Amino acid sequence: MAQASDVFQLNDDEKVTVLTPSAASGGELLELEAEWGASGHKPLPHSHPSQDEHFEVLEGQLSVKLGGEKRVLNVGDTVDVPRGTAHTFWNSGGTTARAKWQVAVHNLRAKGHGTSAGLSLPAGALVAREFSGEFTPALSPVVRSLFLPVIAGWAKLRGYKL
């Protein structure tokens, strides 16, 4: 269970720090601060079927692709991501960018199931299966329903653990 001040490295240029763990609020709030290096790496678009998200840019510049719309966000800008809406955020400026958001991939990367860009395919498939109520990769329904479960099952057999 995450504690305040825990740091999770999502990929080589992206990390989050827990500000308020959900246990501290009875599961009502998980507050994190994300930091993106200036690499311009774009994470895989995804959605959260059962949660809305609120982001606030604290430093630098972020771009967001939200549904079919792309926006550039600067310090003080906020964006709400309605549940079920595909989205991705990335640093589009020349310096470090910081904002608030949520994460579920650190443990797999820490155990060697990642790449410089994020999770390996088997680890990503496992996250998509285990957190299907919270996280859905923006892939075709055929890939999500047929291939990801097979890859996730293989990952579990190979010892991948969240």
C-alpha positions as CSV (number, residue, x, y, z in Angstrom):
1,M,0.0,0.0,0.0
2,A,1.4,3.4,-1.0
3,Q,2.5,5.8,1.7
4,A,2.9,9.6,1.6
5,S,6.2,10.5,-0.1
6,D,6.5,7.2,-2.0
7,V,8.0,7.8,-5.4
8,F,7.0,5.6,-8.4
9,Q,9.1,5.6,-11.6
10,L,6.7,5.0,-14.6
11,N,9.3,5.3,-17.3
12,D,12.8,6.9,-17.6
13,D,11.3,10.4,-17.9
14,E,8.1,10.1,-15.8
15,K,7.6,9.6,-12.0
16,V,4.9,10.3,-9.4
17,T,5.1,11.1,-5.8
18,V,2.3,10.2,-3.4
19,L,1.0,13.3,-1.6
20,T,-2.1,11.8,0.1
21,P,-2.5,8.0,0.0
22,S,-6.0,6.8,-0.3
23,A,-5.8,5.0,3.1
24,A,-5.4,8.4,4.7
25,S,-8.8,9.5,3.4
26,G,-10.7,6.3,3.8
27,G,-10.4,5.6,0.0
28,E,-11.9,8.9,-0.9
29,L,-8.8,10.7,-2.4
30,L,-5.5,9.6,-3.8
31,E,-3.4,12.7,-4.5
32,L,-0.2,12.4,-6.5
33,E,2.3,14.7,-8.1
34,A,3.7,13.7,-11.5
35,E,6.9,14.9,-13.0
36,W,7.8,14.6,-16.7
37,G,11.2,15.1,-18.1
38,A,11.6,17.1,-21.3
39,S,11.9,14.0,-23.6
40,G,8.4,14.4,-25.2
41,H,7.7,10.7,-24.7
42,K,3.9,10.1,-25.2
43,P,2.5,7.4,-23.0
44,L,-0.2,5.0,-24.5
45,P,-3.6,6.6,-24.5
46,H,-6.0,4.9,-22.0
47,S,-9.2,5.5,-20.1
48,H,-10.6,4.9,-16.7
49,P,-14.1,3.3,-16.9
50,S,-15.2,4.1,-13.4
51,Q,-13.3,7.2,-12.3
52,D,-13.1,10.8,-13.2
53,E,-9.8,12.6,-13.0
54,H,-8.7,16.1,-12.3
55,F,-5.3,17.4,-13.4
56,E,-3.6,20.7,-12.4
57,V,-0.4,21.8,-14.1
58,L,2.1,22.9,-11.4
59,E,5.2,23.6,-13.5
60,G,6.2,23.6,-17.2
61,Q,4.0,22.8,-20.1
62,L,2.0,19.6,-20.8
63,S,0.0,18.5,-23.8
64,V,-3.0,16.4,-23.4
65,K,-4.9,14.4,-26.0
66,L,-8.4,14.0,-24.6
67,G,-10.7,12.1,-26.8
68,G,-10.1,13.6,-30.3
69,E,-8.9,16.9,-29.0
70,K,-5.3,18.0,-28.3
71,R,-4.6,20.9,-25.9
72,V,-1.5,22.5,-24.5
73,L,-1.7,23.2,-20.8
74,N,0.5,25.7,-18.9
75,V,1.1,26.5,-15.2
76,G,-2.3,26.9,-13.4
77,D,-4.3,25.2,-16.1
78,T,-6.6,22.4,-15.2
79,V,-8.3,19.7,-17.1
80,D,-11.0,17.2,-16.1
81,V,-11.0,13.8,-17.7
82,P,-14.5,12.2,-17.6
83,R,-14.6,8.4,-16.9
84,G,-14.4,6.4,-20.1
85,T,-12.6,9.1,-22.1
86,A,-9.3,8.1,-23.8
87,H,-6.5,10.4,-22.8
88,T,-2.7,10.8,-22.5
89,F,-0.5,13.5,-21.1
90,W,3.1,14.4,-22.1
91,N,5.7,17.1,-21.6
92,S,5.6,19.4,-24.6
93,G,7.9,22.1,-23.3
94,G,11.6,22.3,-23.0
95,T,11.8,22.0,-19.2
96,T,10.5,19.7,-16.5
97,A,6.7,19.6,-16.1
98,R,4.7,18.7,-13.0
99,A,1.0,18.0,-12.4
100,K,-1.3,15.9,-10.2
101,W,-2.7,12.5,-11.3
102,Q,-2.9,8.7,-10.5
103,V,-0.8,5.7,-11.3
104,A,-0.7,1.8,-11.2
105,V,2.4,0.6,-13.0
106,H,5.5,1.2,-10.7
107,N,5.7,-2.2,-9.1
108,L,6.0,-4.0,-12.5
109,R,8.7,-1.7,-13.8
110,A,10.6,-2.0,-10.5
111,K,10.6,-5.8,-11.0
112,G,12.2,-5.5,-14.4
113,H,9.0,-5.7,-16.5
114,G,9.4,-2.4,-18.2
115,T,11.2,-0.5,-20.9
116,S,12.6,3.0,-21.0
117,A,9.2,4.1,-22.4
118,G,7.1,2.3,-19.7
119,L,5.7,-1.2,-19.3
120,S,6.6,-4.2,-21.4
121,L,3.7,-5.7,-23.4
122,P,3.1,-8.5,-20.9
123,A,3.2,-6.2,-17.9
124,G,0.8,-3.7,-19.7
125,A,-1.6,-6.5,-20.5
126,L,-1.5,-7.6,-16.9
127,V,-2.3,-4.1,-15.7
128,A,-5.2,-3.8,-18.2
129,R,-6.6,-7.1,-17.0
130,E,-6.1,-6.6,-13.3
131,F,-7.4,-3.0,-13.3
132,S,-10.0,-3.3,-16.1
133,G,-12.5,-1.3,-14.0
134,E,-10.0,1.6,-13.6
135,F,-7.7,1.5,-16.7
136,T,-8.5,0.6,-20.3
137,P,-5.8,1.0,-23.0
138,A,-7.0,2.8,-26.1
139,L,-6.7,-0.3,-28.3
140,S,-9.3,-1.9,-30.6
141,P,-12.0,-4.0,-28.8
142,V,-10.7,-7.1,-30.6
143,V,-7.1,-6.6,-29.2
144,R,-8.4,-5.8,-25.7
145,S,-10.8,-8.8,-25.5
146,L,-8.9,-11.5,-27.4
147,F,-5.2,-10.8,-27.2
148,L,-4.6,-8.9,-23.9
149,P,-6.1,-11.6,-21.7
150,V,-3.9,-14.2,-23.3
151,I,-0.8,-12.1,-22.9
152,A,-1.8,-11.2,-19.3
153,G,-2.3,-14.9,-18.5
154,W,1.1,-15.7,-19.9
155,A,2.6,-12.8,-17.8
156,K,1.0,-14.2,-14.7
157,L,2.4,-17.7,-15.5
158,R,5.9,-16.1,-15.9
159,G,5.7,-14.6,-12.4
160,Y,4.7,-11.0,-13.2
161,K,3.0,-9.6,-10.1
162,L,1.5,-6.2,-9.4
